[in-house]
Amino acid sequence: MMTREKSRQLFAAALQLIPGGVNSPVRAFRAVGGEPFFAERAAGARVWDVDGNAYIDYVGTWGPAILGHAPAPVVEAIQRTAALGTSFGIPNPLEVRMAELIRAAVPSVQKVRMCSSGTEATMSAIRLARGFTGRPKILKFDGCYHGHADSLLVRAGSGALTFGQPDSAGVPASFTEHTLVAPFNDEAAVRALFAANPGTMAGIIVEPVPGNAGLYPPRPGFLEFLREITRETGALLIFDEVMTGFRLALGGAQQIYGLTPDLSCFGKIIGGGLPVGAFGGRAEIMDHLAPLGPVYQAGTLSGNPVAMAAGLATLQELAAANAYARLEALGAQLEAGLRDAARSAGVPVQFNRVGSMFCGYFTSDPVHNLADALRSDRQRFAKYFHGLLDAGVYLAPSQFEAGFISLAHTPADIDATIAAAAGVLRTL
């Protein structure tokens, strides 16, 4: 059993200073019990806590660490750029270069606007969709989390779902009256909502591969159906690729599934581990943004040079390496090993994976949407989580979060993870 006395002391102090002792709710370990550890440093595929314990990390700072932690090209880019100034509030050349790279990698994006978080990106994309179409209503899917903007905290995933509160206090009902919700992978429900709201639907926002209620891929044809019904009705299709963008492929999920949304939202990887967001799409839509159009959006730190430099270094490394084939191979190795380990232990597990994103659910039934995910045995997951943590493997402290593999993980790391999981599964 690992000792975490310094983390315990830090958490006790944090509880007196920070609500719940954490600055983002899921970090509090409330969904799995116990107390969080405090990280001191990270390198490659590992994180070390303040007590000196090392963990093979599959959280990857919740997705951005696709190259691993503290990769030299990114650290060097941050240092070089910070020496010239950490923030200007003035246009800088790096934001133009970032826009060029995003447009080259994602054909649906003709113009892009930078911001400082995924929440800002999705919030702004929805405002833009409403401003462009002149319509009020947005359709989202239960279990999909698009940040903590008021109108989107309706049957959301991520931390809200982890704590059994997919809606949030402090959000007046009037703020969400134009947000419609359907089950993911349910074409009939989407058709029914469009039929019941003719001429008022501004758009659909969707995680093309939902990663905030665990992970479940789209059924064949579902995303194509969303593209079809939005085109038929004049609504916009918004892909929230904050997680999947540059993670599943250089062109994100839309490259994998061969689709062209009207707007796309990005974050995480394009900041190389620093706070960042972006949204982009067809020029005729994006030109409705101020200063060209009537839809207002702004931000002091938008296009921050240090974040742009970190993101550029990350994207350049991804483009130069055989990155996605390597990530797929590591993901396939992990999937096969964990499936075998669960089968040998006689524990029912559904293992969902798309590329380097994955989630295991403790249920014997396939998981295609939130209702399926909620059938997972969360008490069993909590035991599994703590067993792996004590074995030096760190998963997200919630059944309802995706795991992430990085290019810094090695086949030996994957084998060690499988061996640790096999040992824990035999005790469940």
SULSUL-V496239 format. One record per pair of residues at least 4 apart in sequence whose C-alpha atoms are under 7 Angstrom apart, sorted by the first residue. I is the first residue (numbers start at 1). GAP is how many residues later the second one is. If there is no record, write none. Layout:
BEGIN
i:I gap:GAP
i:I gap:GAP
END
This chain:
BEGIN
i:1 gap:389
i:2 gap:388
i:4 gap:4
i:4 gap:33
i:4 gap:47
i:5 gap:4
i:5 gap:46
i:6 gap:4
i:6 gap:44
i:6 gap:45
i:7 gap:4
i:7 gap:30
i:7 gap:31
i:7 gap:43
i:7 gap:44
i:8 gap:4
i:9 gap:4
i:10 gap:4
i:11 gap:4
i:11 gap:10
i:13 gap:4
i:14 gap:4
i:14 gap:7
i:15 gap:4
i:15 gap:5
i:15 gap:6
i:17 gap:4
i:18 gap:4
i:20 gap:8
i:22 gap:5
i:22 gap:6
i:25 gap:134
i:26 gap:133
i:26 gap:371
i:27 gap:9
i:27 gap:370
i:28 gap:7
i:28 gap:8
i:29 gap:4
i:29 gap:5
i:29 gap:6
i:29 gap:7
i:29 gap:368
i:31 gap:131
i:31 gap:132
i:31 gap:366
i:31 gap:367
i:32 gap:350
i:32 gap:365
i:32 gap:366
i:37 gap:12
i:38 gap:11
i:38 gap:12
i:39 gap:8
i:39 gap:9
i:39 gap:10
i:39 gap:11
i:40 gap:8
i:40 gap:9
i:40 gap:10
i:41 gap:6
i:41 gap:7
i:42 gap:4
i:42 gap:5
i:42 gap:6
i:42 gap:27
i:42 gap:28
i:43 gap:4
i:43 gap:25
i:43 gap:26
i:43 gap:27
i:44 gap:24
i:44 gap:25
i:44 gap:26
i:44 gap:27
i:44 gap:364
i:45 gap:11
i:45 gap:12
i:45 gap:23
i:45 gap:24
i:45 gap:361
i:45 gap:363
i:45 gap:364
i:46 gap:8
i:46 gap:9
i:46 gap:10
i:46 gap:11
i:47 gap:7
i:47 gap:8
i:47 gap:9
i:47 gap:10
i:48 gap:4
i:48 gap:5
i:48 gap:6
i:48 gap:7
i:49 gap:4
i:49 gap:5
i:54 gap:338
i:55 gap:337
i:55 gap:338
i:55 gap:339
i:56 gap:336
i:56 gap:337
i:56 gap:338
i:57 gap:336
i:57 gap:337
i:57 gap:338
i:58 gap:336
i:58 gap:337
i:58 gap:345
i:58 gap:346
i:58 gap:347
i:59 gap:4
i:59 gap:336
i:59 gap:337
i:59 gap:344
i:59 gap:345
i:60 gap:4
i:60 gap:5
i:60 gap:344
i:61 gap:4
i:63 gap:180
i:63 gap:205
i:63 gap:341
i:64 gap:204
i:64 gap:205
i:64 gap:208
i:64 gap:209
i:65 gap:4
i:65 gap:204
i:65 gap:207
i:65 gap:208
i:65 gap:341
i:66 gap:340
i:66 gap:341
i:67 gap:4
i:67 gap:339
i:67 gap:340
i:67 gap:341
i:68 gap:338
i:68 gap:339
i:68 gap:340
i:70 gap:4
i:70 gap:5
i:71 gap:4
i:72 gap:4
i:73 gap:4
i:73 gap:240
i:74 gap:4
i:74 gap:198
i:74 gap:236
i:74 gap:239
i:74 gap:240
i:75 gap:4
i:76 gap:4
i:77 gap:4
i:77 gap:232
i:77 gap:233
i:77 gap:236
i:78 gap:4
i:78 gap:228
i:78 gap:231
i:78 gap:232
i:79 gap:4
i:81 gap:4
i:81 gap:224
i:81 gap:225
i:81 gap:228
i:82 gap:4
i:82 gap:224
i:86 gap:219
i:86 gap:220
i:87 gap:217
i:87 gap:218
i:89 gap:211
i:89 gap:212
i:92 gap:213
i:93 gap:4
i:94 gap:4
i:94 gap:211
i:94 gap:214
i:94 gap:215
i:95 gap:4
i:95 gap:208
i:95 gap:213
i:96 gap:4
i:97 gap:4
i:98 gap:4
i:98 gap:210
i:98 gap:214
i:99 gap:4
i:99 gap:13
i:100 gap:4
i:101 gap:4
i:102 gap:4
i:103 gap:4
i:103 gap:6
i:103 gap:7
i:105 gap:145
i:105 gap:146
i:106 gap:145
i:108 gap:152
i:108 gap:153
i:108 gap:154
i:108 gap:173
i:108 gap:174
i:109 gap:171
i:109 gap:172
i:109 gap:173
i:110 gap:171
i:110 gap:172
i:110 gap:173
i:111 gap:169
i:111 gap:170
i:111 gap:171
i:111 gap:172
i:111 gap:175
i:112 gap:166
i:112 gap:167
i:112 gap:168
i:112 gap:169
i:113 gap:165
i:113 gap:166
i:113 gap:167
i:114 gap:163
i:114 gap:164
i:114 gap:165
i:114 gap:188
i:114 gap:189
i:115 gap:5
i:115 gap:6
i:115 gap:161
i:115 gap:162
i:115 gap:163
i:115 gap:184
i:115 gap:187
i:115 gap:188
i:116 gap:4
i:116 gap:159
i:116 gap:160
i:116 gap:161
i:116 gap:185
i:116 gap:186
i:117 gap:4
i:117 gap:150
i:117 gap:158
i:117 gap:159
i:117 gap:160
i:118 gap:4
i:118 gap:29
i:118 gap:124
i:118 gap:148
i:118 gap:149
i:118 gap:159
i:119 gap:4
i:119 gap:27
i:119 gap:28
i:119 gap:29
i:119 gap:30
i:120 gap:4
i:120 gap:157
i:121 gap:4
i:121 gap:144
i:121 gap:145
i:121 gap:156
i:121 gap:157
i:121 gap:158
i:122 gap:4
i:122 gap:24
i:122 gap:118
i:122 gap:143
i:123 gap:4
i:123 gap:26
i:124 gap:4
i:124 gap:173
i:125 gap:4
i:125 gap:154
i:126 gap:4
i:127 gap:4
i:128 gap:4
i:128 gap:167
i:129 gap:4
i:129 gap:73
i:129 gap:74
i:129 gap:107
i:130 gap:4
i:130 gap:5
i:130 gap:6
i:130 gap:72
i:131 gap:164
i:132 gap:153
i:132 gap:156
i:133 gap:69
i:135 gap:65
i:135 gap:66
i:135 gap:67
i:136 gap:42
i:136 gap:64
i:136 gap:65
i:136 gap:66
i:137 gap:41
i:137 gap:42
i:137 gap:63
i:137 gap:64
i:137 gap:65
i:138 gap:40
i:138 gap:41
i:138 gap:42
i:138 gap:63
i:138 gap:64
i:138 gap:65
i:138 gap:66
i:139 gap:40
i:139 gap:41
i:139 gap:42
i:139 gap:64
i:139 gap:65
i:139 gap:66
i:140 gap:40
i:140 gap:41
i:140 gap:42
i:140 gap:64
i:140 gap:65
i:140 gap:66
i:141 gap:40
i:141 gap:41
i:141 gap:42
i:141 gap:43
i:141 gap:65
i:142 gap:13
i:142 gap:14
i:142 gap:39
i:142 gap:40
i:142 gap:41
i:142 gap:42
i:142 gap:228
i:143 gap:12
i:143 gap:13
i:143 gap:14
i:143 gap:69
i:143 gap:70
i:143 gap:227
i:144 gap:12
i:144 gap:13
i:144 gap:63
i:144 gap:66
i:144 gap:68
i:144 gap:69
i:145 gap:11
i:145 gap:12
i:145 gap:13
i:145 gap:67
i:146 gap:6
i:148 gap:4
i:148 gap:5
i:149 gap:4
i:150 gap:21
i:150 gap:25
i:151 gap:24
i:151 gap:25
i:151 gap:28
i:153 gap:13
i:153 gap:14
i:153 gap:15
i:154 gap:12
i:154 gap:13
i:155 gap:11
i:155 gap:12
i:156 gap:4
i:156 gap:5
i:156 gap:10
i:156 gap:11
i:157 gap:4
i:157 gap:9
i:157 gap:55
i:157 gap:56
i:158 gap:4
i:158 gap:54
i:158 gap:55
i:158 gap:242
i:158 gap:243
i:159 gap:4
i:160 gap:4
i:160 gap:5
i:160 gap:6
i:160 gap:7
i:161 gap:4
i:161 gap:5
i:162 gap:236
i:162 gap:238
i:171 gap:4
i:173 gap:4
i:182 gap:7
i:182 gap:8
i:183 gap:186
i:184 gap:185
i:185 gap:33
i:185 gap:34
i:185 gap:37
i:185 gap:183
i:185 gap:184
i:186 gap:4
i:187 gap:4
i:187 gap:35
i:188 gap:4
i:189 gap:4
i:190 gap:4
i:191 gap:4
i:192 gap:4
i:193 gap:4
i:194 gap:4
i:197 gap:4
i:201 gap:34
i:202 gap:33
i:202 gap:34
i:203 gap:27
i:203 gap:32
i:203 gap:33
i:203 gap:34
i:203 gap:35
i:204 gap:32
i:204 gap:33
i:204 gap:34
i:205 gap:32
i:205 gap:33
i:205 gap:34
i:205 gap:35
i:206 gap:32
i:206 gap:33
i:206 gap:34
i:207 gap:32
i:207 gap:33
i:207 gap:34
i:208 gap:10
i:208 gap:31
i:208 gap:45
i:209 gap:7
i:209 gap:8
i:209 gap:9
i:210 gap:5
i:210 gap:6
i:210 gap:7
i:211 gap:4
i:211 gap:190
i:211 gap:191
i:212 gap:188
i:212 gap:189
i:212 gap:190
i:213 gap:157
i:213 gap:160
i:213 gap:187
i:213 gap:188
i:214 gap:145
i:214 gap:185
i:214 gap:186
i:214 gap:187
i:214 gap:188
i:215 gap:137
i:215 gap:143
i:215 gap:144
i:215 gap:187
i:216 gap:136
i:216 gap:151
i:216 gap:152
i:216 gap:153
i:217 gap:151
i:218 gap:4
i:218 gap:5
i:221 gap:4
i:222 gap:4
i:223 gap:4
i:224 gap:4
i:225 gap:4
i:226 gap:4
i:227 gap:4
i:227 gap:10
i:228 gap:4
i:229 gap:4
i:230 gap:4
i:230 gap:5
i:230 gap:6
i:230 gap:7
i:231 gap:4
i:236 gap:26
i:237 gap:24
i:237 gap:25
i:237 gap:26
i:238 gap:23
i:238 gap:24
i:238 gap:25
i:238 gap:26
i:239 gap:22
i:239 gap:24
i:239 gap:25
i:239 gap:26
i:240 gap:24
i:240 gap:25
i:240 gap:26
i:241 gap:4
i:241 gap:11
i:241 gap:23
i:241 gap:24
i:241 gap:25
i:242 gap:23
i:242 gap:24
i:242 gap:25
i:242 gap:26
i:243 gap:4
i:243 gap:25
i:244 gap:4
i:244 gap:8
i:244 gap:9
i:245 gap:6
i:245 gap:7
i:245 gap:8
i:245 gap:21
i:246 gap:4
i:246 gap:5
i:246 gap:6
i:246 gap:23
i:247 gap:5
i:248 gap:4
i:248 gap:5
i:248 gap:107
i:248 gap:108
i:249 gap:4
i:249 gap:6
i:249 gap:7
i:249 gap:75
i:251 gap:4
i:252 gap:4
i:253 gap:4
i:254 gap:4
i:254 gap:5
i:254 gap:6
i:255 gap:4
i:262 gap:19
i:262 gap:20
i:263 gap:16
i:263 gap:17
i:263 gap:18
i:264 gap:15
i:264 gap:16
i:264 gap:17
i:265 gap:13
i:265 gap:14
i:265 gap:15
i:266 gap:11
i:266 gap:12
i:266 gap:13
i:267 gap:4
i:267 gap:9
i:267 gap:10
i:267 gap:11
i:268 gap:4
i:268 gap:5
i:268 gap:8
i:269 gap:4
i:269 gap:42
i:270 gap:41
i:270 gap:45
i:271 gap:4
i:271 gap:5
i:271 gap:36
i:271 gap:37
i:271 gap:39
i:271 gap:40
i:272 gap:38
i:272 gap:39
i:272 gap:42
i:274 gap:33
i:275 gap:32
i:276 gap:31
i:280 gap:6
i:281 gap:4
i:281 gap:5
i:282 gap:4
i:283 gap:4
i:287 gap:5
i:287 gap:6
i:288 gap:4
i:288 gap:5
i:288 gap:6
i:288 gap:7
i:289 gap:4
i:289 gap:5
i:289 gap:6
i:289 gap:7
i:289 gap:8
i:290 gap:4
i:290 gap:5
i:290 gap:6
i:290 gap:7
i:303 gap:5
i:304 gap:4
i:305 gap:4
i:306 gap:4
i:307 gap:4
i:308 gap:4
i:309 gap:4
i:310 gap:4
i:311 gap:4
i:312 gap:4
i:313 gap:4
i:314 gap:4
i:315 gap:4
i:316 gap:4
i:317 gap:4
i:318 gap:5
i:322 gap:4
i:323 gap:4
i:324 gap:4
i:325 gap:4
i:326 gap:4
i:327 gap:4
i:327 gap:28
i:327 gap:29
i:327 gap:78
i:327 gap:79
i:327 gap:80
i:328 gap:4
i:328 gap:27
i:328 gap:28
i:329 gap:4
i:330 gap:4
i:330 gap:81
i:331 gap:4
i:331 gap:24
i:331 gap:25
i:332 gap:4
i:333 gap:4
i:334 gap:4
i:334 gap:80
i:334 gap:84
i:335 gap:4
i:335 gap:16
i:336 gap:4
i:337 gap:4
i:337 gap:81
i:338 gap:4
i:338 gap:80
i:339 gap:4
i:339 gap:12
i:340 gap:4
i:341 gap:4
i:341 gap:81
i:342 gap:4
i:342 gap:5
i:342 gap:6
i:342 gap:7
i:342 gap:83
i:343 gap:4
i:345 gap:80
i:345 gap:81
i:348 gap:14
i:348 gap:15
i:348 gap:16
i:349 gap:11
i:349 gap:12
i:349 gap:13
i:349 gap:14
i:349 gap:15
i:350 gap:10
i:350 gap:11
i:350 gap:12
i:350 gap:13
i:350 gap:14
i:350 gap:16
i:351 gap:8
i:351 gap:9
i:351 gap:10
i:352 gap:6
i:352 gap:7
i:352 gap:8
i:353 gap:4
i:353 gap:5
i:353 gap:6
i:354 gap:4
i:356 gap:48
i:356 gap:49
i:357 gap:45
i:357 gap:46
i:357 gap:47
i:357 gap:48
i:358 gap:44
i:358 gap:45
i:358 gap:46
i:359 gap:43
i:359 gap:44
i:361 gap:15
i:362 gap:14
i:362 gap:15
i:362 gap:19
i:363 gap:12
i:363 gap:13
i:363 gap:14
i:367 gap:5
i:367 gap:6
i:368 gap:4
i:369 gap:4
i:370 gap:4
i:371 gap:4
i:377 gap:4
i:378 gap:4
i:378 gap:21
i:379 gap:4
i:380 gap:4
i:380 gap:48
i:381 gap:4
i:381 gap:18
i:382 gap:4
i:383 gap:4
i:384 gap:4
i:384 gap:40
i:384 gap:41
i:385 gap:4
i:385 gap:10
i:385 gap:12
i:386 gap:4
i:387 gap:4
i:387 gap:37
i:388 gap:4
i:388 gap:5
i:388 gap:6
i:388 gap:32
i:388 gap:33
i:388 gap:36
i:389 gap:4
i:389 gap:5
i:391 gap:29
i:393 gap:24
i:395 gap:8
i:396 gap:5
i:396 gap:7
i:405 gap:4
i:409 gap:4
i:410 gap:4
i:411 gap:4
i:412 gap:4
i:413 gap:4
i:414 gap:4
i:415 gap:4
i:416 gap:4
i:417 gap:4
i:418 gap:4
i:419 gap:4
i:420 gap:4
i:421 gap:4
i:422 gap:4
i:424 gap:4
END
